[in-house]
Amino acid sequence: MTETGKQTKDHFDLIIVGSGSGNAIPEEMGDWKIALVERGLFGGTCLNVGCIPSKMFVLPADIAELAKEGPTLGVDTSFEGADWVAIRDRVFGRIDPIAAGGEQYRESGTDNVELIRGTARFTGDRTLSIESNNDTDRTRMISGDRVLVASGARAVLPPIEGIDTVQVHTSDTVMRLDELPKRLGIIGGGFIATELGHVFSGYGSDVTMFVRSGSLLRKEDHDVSAAFTEIFSKRVDLRLEQVPIKIEQRGAAIALHTEQGIVEVDELLVASGRIPNSDLIDAEAGGLTVHPDGRIVVDATMATTAPGVWAIGDVANSYQLKHLANAEAKVAFGNMLDGESNRKTDYRAVPHAVFSHPQIAAVGLTEQEAVKNNVPYVVGRRDYGGTAYGWALEDSTSFAKVLIDPESRQLLGAHIMGPQAASLLQPLIQAMHFGQPIDELAHDVFYIHPALTEVVENALLDALDQLQ
């Protein structure tokens, strides 16, 4: 290692930028010299501030909602309040040691991996400068035979007057509040807004949601979005087609000004979107092409336009899903090890779920996408209430919906809203991935009676009826 002033330079077989899915280094790379660079929380978004802690908050909120529904089933239950501090400490009492343990392991447990704390920026072909987190005057220069960019995405604040003058939370910070807010404002109507809206309203906060569009979860199938919006509007003060035009501090309260009036809240969560971190790493300086929205351009092998550089996860795809980032990591690492480009990520059946209340899960085309793209389709639908277990639930709002190609008789898309939606979707994901005709899926396998899986079976049978 040489030192010039306050700069040092070192060369690696592989440089990984980001310790989320990029940290899943294969054992076969045990003899490689690897630099793992992380500027923020070790373990990435999902572990620290995303899917894992948020779902740990969701479960108690689900229980709170179920307690309110007990009398409908003849059970004397009620919701008497939530101990926010106890819930918060249980969540992060589990997560923080895992993140710390992973970091400690990379610092001392693997001889071939050097964990570098700092902000990485491309300065040229597979060459990066690392601005140290501990000493901002010290910059280290490193280069690599290969580079994997897994730097993720970050929350972005909308351009609202005064938003920088008040204490604003994103999903990065709102789950670590010192106390449960009596009044919570949320700007946004997507995954994060509806999941955390469920959490805080479930625990007892008065939640006001400001949504730019005319519905929640507008990218979901229109039947799902419309039904969810109607249901959720009974739990929160939903301000559709209203976005604050000004925000200001009023004593201990935050005042949000809209064209329809002023709403005061105690805490404000902004969940209006996330942007890729390609700008923070100066991707274009490394020869990487970037989409207008900030995503790094990659092909199915996860290779970028710069030779020897791959990119995965939220910095490279529009899904922002952990399970997809993990799959992309396997492809990228596999191609590095093979020295070829034989492995490819299959995006035919990428599922997602929204862990709000009701729960939503989907894969493939929405009906509006099929219409827009002139894709022929047939719809099959079955309400939970049309099955025996739906009777047990006294469910009158949940449903499963499938879109079928009338020629190939294969699934184009599937959408479920209701209890256990994320689990019920799984056989449909597999059917889409393997190209299984719905005739086989509906007729040739057993569906346990009277389990909720009969909702899926009957939605498929309904589609088959339309195809006759």
C-alpha positions as CSV (number, residue, x, y, z in Angstrom):
1,M,0.0,0.0,0.0
2,T,1.4,3.4,-0.9
3,E,0.4,6.8,0.6
4,T,0.4,10.1,-1.1
5,G,-0.5,12.9,1.3
6,K,-3.7,11.6,2.8
7,Q,-4.5,9.2,0.0
8,T,-3.9,5.5,-0.1
9,K,-4.5,3.1,-3.0
10,D,-5.1,-0.6,-3.0
11,H,-6.3,-3.1,-5.6
12,F,-8.9,-5.9,-5.1
13,D,-10.3,-8.8,-7.0
14,L,-13.7,-7.5,-6.3
15,I,-15.2,-4.3,-4.8
16,I,-18.7,-4.4,-3.5
17,V,-20.5,-1.1,-2.8
18,G,-23.3,-1.7,-0.3
19,S,-23.7,-4.3,2.5
20,G,-27.3,-5.4,1.9
21,S,-27.8,-8.1,-0.7
22,G,-24.2,-7.3,-1.8
23,N,-23.0,-8.8,1.5
24,A,-24.2,-12.3,0.3
25,I,-20.6,-13.2,-0.8
26,P,-20.4,-16.8,-2.0
27,E,-18.0,-19.2,-0.3
28,E,-16.4,-19.9,-3.6
29,M,-14.9,-16.4,-3.4
30,G,-13.0,-17.3,-0.3
31,D,-9.6,-16.9,-2.0
32,W,-10.6,-13.5,-3.6
33,K,-9.4,-10.2,-2.1
34,I,-12.6,-8.3,-1.6
35,A,-13.4,-4.8,-0.4
36,L,-16.9,-4.3,1.0
37,V,-17.7,-0.6,1.2
38,E,-20.6,0.7,3.3
39,R,-21.5,4.4,4.0
40,G,-24.5,3.8,6.2
41,L,-26.2,1.0,8.2
42,F,-24.6,-2.3,7.9
43,G,-26.9,-4.9,6.4
44,G,-28.8,-2.4,4.2
45,T,-32.3,-1.1,4.1
46,C,-34.3,-4.3,4.6
47,L,-32.7,-5.4,7.8
48,N,-32.4,-2.0,9.5
49,V,-35.2,0.3,8.3
50,G,-37.2,-1.6,5.8
51,C,-39.1,-4.9,5.4
52,I,-38.0,-6.7,8.5
53,P,-38.6,-4.1,11.2
54,S,-41.7,-2.8,9.5
55,K,-43.3,-6.3,9.4
56,M,-42.4,-6.8,13.1
57,F,-44.4,-3.7,13.8
58,V,-47.2,-4.9,11.5
59,L,-47.9,-8.1,13.4
60,P,-49.0,-6.3,16.7
61,A,-51.1,-4.0,14.6
62,D,-52.8,-7.0,13.0
63,I,-53.5,-8.4,16.4
64,A,-54.9,-5.0,17.5
65,E,-57.3,-5.0,14.5
66,L,-58.3,-8.6,15.1
67,A,-59.1,-7.7,18.7
68,K,-61.5,-5.1,17.5
69,E,-63.2,-7.6,15.2
70,G,-63.7,-10.3,17.9
71,P,-67.4,-9.3,18.8
72,T,-68.4,-9.9,15.2
73,L,-67.5,-13.6,15.8
74,G,-69.1,-13.7,19.2
75,V,-65.8,-13.3,21.1
76,D,-65.6,-10.7,23.8
77,T,-62.3,-8.9,22.8
78,S,-61.4,-5.3,22.5
79,F,-58.3,-3.2,21.9
80,E,-57.1,-1.4,25.0
81,G,-54.0,0.2,23.7
82,A,-50.4,-0.5,22.6
83,D,-47.1,-0.2,24.5
84,W,-45.1,1.6,21.8
85,V,-41.8,1.5,23.7
86,A,-42.1,-2.2,24.5
87,I,-42.9,-3.0,20.8
88,R,-40.1,-0.8,19.5
89,D,-37.6,-2.2,21.9
90,R,-38.6,-5.8,21.1
91,V,-38.1,-5.1,17.4
92,F,-34.8,-3.3,17.5
93,G,-33.6,-5.4,20.4
94,R,-33.6,-8.2,17.9
95,I,-32.5,-6.4,14.8
96,D,-29.7,-4.1,16.1
97,P,-27.6,-7.0,17.5
98,I,-28.0,-8.9,14.1
99,A,-26.7,-5.9,12.2
100,A,-23.9,-5.3,14.7
101,G,-22.9,-9.0,14.6
102,G,-22.8,-9.0,10.8
103,E,-20.6,-5.9,10.8
104,Q,-18.3,-7.4,13.5
105,Y,-18.0,-10.6,11.4
106,R,-17.0,-8.8,8.3
107,E,-14.5,-6.7,10.3
108,S,-12.8,-9.6,12.0
109,G,-14.2,-12.9,10.9
110,T,-13.2,-13.2,7.2
111,D,-9.6,-12.8,6.2
112,N,-10.3,-12.1,2.5
113,V,-12.9,-9.4,3.0
114,E,-12.0,-5.9,4.1
115,L,-14.9,-3.8,5.4
116,I,-14.3,-0.2,4.5
117,R,-16.5,2.4,6.2
118,G,-17.1,5.4,4.0
119,T,-18.7,6.9,0.9
120,A,-17.6,5.3,-2.4
121,R,-17.5,7.4,-5.6
122,F,-16.3,6.3,-9.0
123,T,-13.4,8.3,-10.4
124,G,-12.8,6.2,-13.4
125,D,-12.8,2.6,-14.8
126,R,-13.4,0.3,-11.8
127,T,-11.6,2.9,-9.6
128,L,-13.3,4.5,-6.6
129,S,-12.4,7.1,-4.0
130,I,-13.6,6.3,-0.4
131,E,-14.3,9.3,1.8
132,S,-13.9,7.9,5.3
133,N,-16.8,8.1,7.8
134,N,-14.4,8.6,10.7
135,D,-12.1,11.1,9.2
136,T,-13.5,13.2,6.4
137,D,-10.1,14.6,5.5
138,R,-8.8,11.1,4.6
139,T,-9.7,9.8,1.2
140,R,-8.7,6.3,0.1
141,M,-8.4,5.3,-3.5
142,I,-9.1,1.7,-4.5
143,S,-9.5,-0.2,-7.7
144,G,-10.7,-3.6,-8.6
145,D,-10.8,-6.3,-11.3
146,R,-14.6,-6.3,-10.8
147,V,-17.1,-4.0,-9.1
148,L,-20.6,-4.8,-7.8
149,V,-22.8,-1.8,-7.1
150,A,-25.4,-2.6,-4.5
151,S,-25.8,0.8,-3.0
152,G,-29.6,0.8,-2.7
153,A,-32.0,3.7,-2.7
154,R,-33.0,6.4,-0.2
155,A,-36.2,8.3,0.7
156,V,-36.7,11.6,-1.0
157,L,-38.6,14.6,0.3
158,P,-41.1,16.4,-2.1
159,P,-40.6,20.1,-2.9
160,I,-43.1,21.5,-0.4
161,E,-42.6,25.0,1.1
162,G,-41.3,24.7,4.7
163,I,-40.6,21.0,4.7
164,D,-37.0,21.7,5.6
165,T,-38.0,23.8,8.6
166,V,-39.8,21.1,10.6
167,Q,-38.9,17.7,12.0
168,V,-39.8,15.3,9.2
169,H,-39.6,11.5,9.5
170,T,-39.1,8.9,6.7
171,S,-39.3,5.2,7.1
172,D,-35.7,5.4,8.2
173,T,-36.5,7.2,11.5
174,V,-40.3,6.9,12.2
175,M,-40.0,3.4,13.7
176,R,-37.6,4.7,16.4
177,L,-39.9,7.4,17.8
178,D,-39.7,7.9,21.6
179,E,-43.4,7.7,21.9
180,L,-46.6,6.9,20.0
181,P,-47.8,10.1,18.4
182,K,-51.4,11.0,19.1
183,R,-51.7,12.6,15.7
184,L,-49.6,11.4,12.8
185,G,-49.6,12.9,9.3
186,I,-48.5,10.8,6.3
187,I,-47.6,12.2,2.9
188,G,-47.9,9.3,0.3
189,G,-50.2,6.5,-0.7
190,G,-47.9,3.6,-1.6
191,F,-46.5,0.5,0.1
192,I,-44.7,2.4,2.9
193,A,-47.4,4.8,3.6
194,T,-50.2,2.2,3.8
195,E,-48.1,-0.3,5.9
196,L,-47.0,2.3,8.4
197,G,-50.5,3.9,8.3
198,H,-51.8,0.5,9.4
199,V,-49.2,0.2,12.1
200,F,-49.8,3.6,13.7
201,S,-53.6,3.6,13.3
202,G,-53.7,0.1,14.6
203,Y,-51.8,1.1,17.7
204,G,-54.1,4.1,18.4
205,S,-52.7,7.1,16.6
206,D,-55.1,9.4,14.7
207,V,-53.7,9.2,11.2
208,T,-54.2,11.7,8.4
209,M,-53.0,10.6,5.0
210,F,-52.3,13.1,2.1
211,V,-52.4,11.4,-1.3
212,R,-51.7,13.0,-4.6
213,S,-53.8,10.7,-6.6
214,G,-57.5,9.6,-6.3
215,S,-56.7,6.3,-4.6
216,L,-54.3,4.4,-2.4
217,L,-51.9,1.9,-4.0
218,R,-52.8,3.1,-7.4
219,K,-50.2,0.9,-9.2
220,E,-52.1,-2.2,-8.0
221,D,-54.9,-3.8,-10.0
222,H,-57.7,-1.2,-10.2
223,D,-60.1,-3.6,-8.3
224,V,-57.6,-4.0,-5.5
225,S,-56.8,-0.3,-5.3
226,A,-60.4,0.8,-5.2
227,A,-61.5,-1.8,-2.6
228,F,-58.4,-1.1,-0.4
229,T,-59.0,2.6,-0.6
230,E,-62.6,2.3,0.6
231,I,-61.7,-0.1,3.4
232,F,-58.7,2.0,4.6
233,S,-60.6,5.3,4.5
234,K,-62.7,3.9,7.4
235,R,-59.6,3.7,9.6
236,V,-57.7,6.9,8.7
237,D,-58.6,10.5,7.7
238,L,-57.9,10.0,4.0
239,R,-57.2,13.2,2.0
240,L,-57.3,12.1,-1.6
241,E,-56.0,14.4,-4.3
242,Q,-54.5,16.6,-1.6
243,V,-50.8,17.3,-1.1
244,P,-49.7,20.0,1.4
245,I,-48.5,23.2,-0.3
246,K,-46.9,24.5,2.9
247,I,-45.6,23.0,6.1
248,E,-44.8,25.0,9.3
249,Q,-44.1,24.5,13.0
250,R,-46.8,25.8,15.3
251,G,-45.6,25.3,18.8
252,A,-45.4,21.6,19.5
253,A,-47.5,20.8,16.4
254,I,-46.8,20.7,12.7
255,A,-49.3,22.5,10.5
256,L,-49.9,21.2,7.0
257,H,-51.6,23.6,4.6
258,T,-53.6,22.3,1.7
259,E,-56.0,24.1,-0.6
260,Q,-58.8,22.6,1.4
261,G,-57.6,23.9,4.8
262,I,-55.0,23.2,7.6
263,V,-54.3,20.0,9.5
264,E,-52.2,19.9,12.6
265,V,-50.3,16.8,13.6
266,D,-47.7,15.9,16.2
267,E,-45.4,13.9,13.9
268,L,-45.0,13.8,10.1
269,L,-44.0,10.8,8.0
270,V,-43.0,11.5,4.4
271,A,-43.4,8.3,2.3
272,S,-43.7,9.8,-1.2
273,G,-41.0,7.8,-2.9
274,R,-37.4,6.5,-2.9
275,I,-34.6,7.3,-5.4
276,P,-31.6,5.1,-6.4
277,N,-28.3,6.0,-4.9
278,S,-26.5,6.1,-8.3
279,D,-25.8,9.8,-7.9
280,L,-24.1,9.3,-4.5
281,I,-21.5,7.0,-6.1
282,D,-21.0,9.1,-9.3
283,A,-22.0,6.1,-11.4
284,E,-21.5,7.9,-14.7
285,A,-17.9,8.8,-13.8
286,G,-17.3,5.0,-13.8
287,G,-18.7,4.6,-17.3
288,L,-22.1,3.4,-16.1
289,T,-25.2,4.5,-18.1
290,V,-28.0,5.7,-15.9
291,H,-31.8,5.8,-16.6
292,P,-33.5,9.3,-16.3
293,D,-35.0,8.1,-13.0
294,G,-31.5,7.3,-11.6
295,R,-31.5,3.5,-12.0
296,I,-28.3,2.1,-13.3
297,V,-28.8,0.4,-16.7
298,V,-28.2,-3.4,-16.5
299,D,-29.0,-6.4,-18.6
300,A,-30.4,-9.7,-17.4
301,T,-26.9,-10.9,-16.4
302,M,-26.8,-7.8,-14.1
303,A,-23.9,-6.4,-16.1
304,T,-23.8,-2.6,-16.5
305,T,-22.5,-0.8,-19.6
306,A,-19.1,-0.6,-18.0
307,P,-16.9,-3.8,-18.5
308,G,-16.3,-5.6,-15.3
309,V,-19.1,-3.8,-13.4
310,W,-22.4,-5.3,-12.2
311,A,-25.3,-3.7,-10.4
312,I,-28.2,-5.2,-8.4
313,G,-31.1,-4.2,-6.2
314,D,-32.8,-0.9,-5.7
315,V,-30.0,1.0,-7.5
316,A,-30.7,-1.0,-10.6
317,N,-34.3,-2.2,-10.8
318,S,-37.7,-0.5,-10.4
319,Y,-39.2,-3.1,-8.1
320,Q,-37.3,-2.2,-4.9
321,L,-37.9,-5.7,-3.4
322,K,-35.4,-7.6,-1.2
323,H,-36.2,-11.0,-2.7
324,L,-35.5,-9.7,-6.2
325,A,-32.2,-8.1,-5.0
326,N,-31.1,-11.4,-3.5
327,A,-31.9,-13.2,-6.7
328,E,-30.0,-10.6,-8.7
329,A,-27.0,-11.0,-6.4
330,K,-26.9,-14.7,-7.1
331,V,-26.8,-14.1,-10.8
332,A,-24.2,-11.4,-10.6
333,F,-21.9,-13.4,-8.3
334,G,-22.4,-16.5,-10.4
335,N,-21.4,-14.8,-13.6
336,M,-18.3,-13.4,-11.9
337,L,-17.3,-16.8,-10.7
338,D,-18.0,-18.4,-14.1
339,G,-16.2,-15.7,-16.1
340,E,-19.2,-15.9,-18.4
341,S,-22.6,-14.3,-18.8
342,N,-24.6,-17.5,-18.7
343,R,-26.8,-16.7,-15.7
344,K,-29.7,-14.4,-16.1
345,T,-32.4,-12.9,-13.8
346,D,-35.9,-14.1,-14.7
347,Y,-38.4,-11.2,-14.3
348,R,-41.4,-13.1,-15.7
349,A,-43.0,-13.6,-12.3
350,V,-41.7,-11.1,-9.7
351,P,-44.3,-11.0,-6.9
352,H,-44.8,-8.4,-4.2
353,A,-46.9,-8.0,-1.1
354,V,-48.3,-5.0,0.9
355,F,-48.4,-5.9,4.6
356,S,-51.2,-3.5,5.5
357,H,-54.7,-4.4,6.7
358,P,-56.1,-5.9,4.5
359,Q,-53.0,-7.6,3.2
360,I,-52.3,-7.5,-0.6
361,A,-50.2,-9.7,-2.8
362,A,-49.8,-9.6,-6.6
363,V,-47.7,-10.9,-9.5
364,G,-47.8,-10.1,-13.2
365,L,-50.1,-7.9,-15.2
366,T,-52.9,-5.7,-13.7
367,E,-56.1,-5.5,-15.7
368,Q,-55.4,-1.9,-16.6
369,E,-52.0,-2.9,-17.9
370,A,-53.5,-5.6,-20.1
371,V,-56.0,-3.1,-21.5
372,K,-53.3,-0.5,-22.1
373,N,-51.1,-2.9,-23.9
374,N,-53.9,-4.6,-25.9
375,V,-53.2,-8.0,-24.2
376,P,-56.1,-10.4,-24.6
377,Y,-57.3,-11.7,-21.2
378,V,-60.0,-13.4,-19.3
379,V,-60.7,-12.6,-15.6
380,G,-61.5,-15.2,-12.9
381,R,-62.5,-13.9,-9.5
382,R,-63.7,-15.4,-6.2
383,D,-64.6,-13.6,-3.0
384,Y,-63.3,-15.0,0.3
385,G,-66.9,-14.9,1.4
386,G,-67.8,-17.5,-1.2
387,T,-65.8,-20.2,0.5
388,A,-66.2,-22.1,3.7
389,Y,-63.3,-20.5,5.5
390,G,-64.5,-17.1,4.3
391,W,-67.8,-17.9,6.1
392,A,-65.7,-18.6,9.3
393,L,-64.0,-15.2,8.9
394,E,-67.3,-13.4,8.2
395,D,-65.3,-11.8,5.4
396,S,-67.3,-9.6,3.0
397,T,-64.4,-7.6,1.3
398,S,-61.5,-9.9,0.4
399,F,-61.1,-11.6,-3.0
400,A,-58.7,-13.3,-5.4
401,K,-58.5,-12.3,-9.0
402,V,-56.6,-13.9,-11.9
403,L,-56.0,-12.8,-15.5
404,I,-55.6,-15.6,-18.0
405,D,-54.3,-15.7,-21.6
406,P,-57.2,-17.2,-23.5
407,E,-54.9,-18.8,-26.1
408,S,-52.2,-20.3,-24.0
409,R,-54.5,-20.6,-20.9
410,Q,-51.6,-19.5,-18.7
411,L,-51.6,-16.9,-16.0
412,L,-50.9,-13.3,-17.0
413,G,-51.4,-11.9,-13.5
414,A,-52.9,-12.6,-10.1
415,H,-54.1,-10.3,-7.4
416,I,-55.3,-11.2,-3.9
417,M,-56.5,-8.9,-1.1
418,G,-57.3,-10.3,2.3
419,P,-56.0,-12.5,5.1
420,Q,-52.8,-14.5,4.2
421,A,-52.7,-13.0,0.7
422,A,-48.9,-13.2,0.5
423,S,-49.0,-17.0,1.3
424,L,-52.0,-17.7,-0.9
425,L,-50.3,-16.2,-3.9
426,Q,-47.4,-18.6,-3.9
427,P,-48.8,-21.4,-6.1
428,L,-49.8,-18.8,-8.7
429,I,-46.3,-17.4,-8.7
430,Q,-44.9,-20.9,-9.4
431,A,-47.5,-21.5,-12.1
432,M,-46.5,-18.3,-13.9
433,H,-42.8,-19.0,-13.6
434,F,-43.1,-22.6,-15.0
435,G,-45.8,-21.8,-17.6
436,Q,-48.4,-24.2,-16.1
437,P,-51.8,-24.1,-17.8
438,I,-54.6,-23.2,-15.4
439,D,-56.5,-26.4,-16.4
440,E,-53.8,-28.3,-14.6
441,L,-53.5,-25.9,-11.7
442,A,-57.3,-25.9,-11.1
443,H,-58.1,-29.6,-11.7
444,D,-55.0,-31.7,-11.2
445,V,-53.9,-30.8,-7.7
446,F,-55.7,-31.1,-4.3
447,Y,-56.8,-27.9,-2.4
448,I,-57.4,-28.6,1.2
449,H,-61.0,-28.1,2.3
450,P,-61.9,-25.9,3.9
451,A,-58.7,-23.9,3.8
452,L,-58.4,-20.4,2.3
453,T,-56.5,-21.9,-0.7
454,E,-60.0,-22.7,-2.0
455,V,-60.3,-19.0,-2.9
456,V,-57.4,-19.5,-5.4
457,E,-58.9,-22.7,-6.7
458,N,-62.3,-21.2,-7.3
459,A,-60.9,-18.0,-8.9
460,L,-59.1,-20.3,-11.4
461,L,-62.3,-22.3,-12.0
462,D,-64.2,-19.1,-12.6
463,A,-61.7,-18.2,-15.3
464,L,-62.0,-21.6,-16.9
465,D,-65.8,-21.1,-17.0
466,Q,-65.2,-17.9,-19.0
467,L,-62.9,-19.8,-21.4
468,Q,-65.6,-22.4,-22.3
